[in-house]
Amino acid sequence: MKSILLVEDDESLGETLTARLKKNYQVNWAQSVTEALSLFRSEKKFDLVLLDVGLPDGTGFDLAESIRKTSKVQFVFLTAQSDAESRLRGFEIGAEEFIPKPFHLKELLLRIDHIFQVHEPKLAKLVLKDCVVDFEELSIQRITKGIAEKVEYPAPNEIKLLKFLVDKSPQVVSRDEIMDAIWGVDKYPSQRSIDNIILHLRHLLGEDGESHIRSVRGVGYQWVKNVNEKGGEK
């Protein structure tokens, strides 16, 4: 699970963001530059830093510059200071995003997810016990007793859904998250369509599909890894 350091001195906003982010990520919340640096210099490793600019003992810019000296962690600034000069300084430090307050929580979550997707190492092939999934060729090839069988070419959205589950593993993803990620917020299929695609993927993957794609009642689906997975999966 990705780890986020949230640096925000507004207690109400900090509590709201922490509660929501913890549904998808590991989150540590700091309310000052000093506290943030202490967390960052501990043994904890963060994948993203969300930070306000105006803090009680310094600025988010100074904090980011200090962290950047020893780390290539990604930054997102959350601030009411949305003037051009502030934005330029943030991007010069290396910020991925500069989000002015007030912001929509769903927009922030989508931007965070986009950052992780952009910087995630790309998985080209997934080698399982009985099949090979090629995410670039958009194909699934079954293997029986070491002999390659017919190659199947599922619909692009089916392969995208499969990769989404693999990328999110071990996280359980809801049908709404799948719809947002694969079809976008404006083009929703029915939830029954999601279930049908999962059934088809399980069929294409054979025994691998039954063992790896887990249904979580009332929530959604989960890709379950095991020691047989290769080609980028651990």
Beta strands, then each sheet from edge to edge (+ up, - down):
strand 1: 3-7
strand 2: 26-30
strand 3: 48-51
strand 4: 54-55
strand 5: 58-59
strand 6: 74-79
strand 7: 97-100
strand 8: 125-127
strand 9: 131-134
strand 10: 139-144
strand 11: 147-152
strand 12: 173-174
strand 13: 213-216
strand 14: 220-223
sheet 1: 2+ 1+ 3+ 6+ 7+
sheet 2: 4+ 5-
sheet 3: 8+ 9- 10+ 11-
sheet 4: 12+ 14- 13+
end
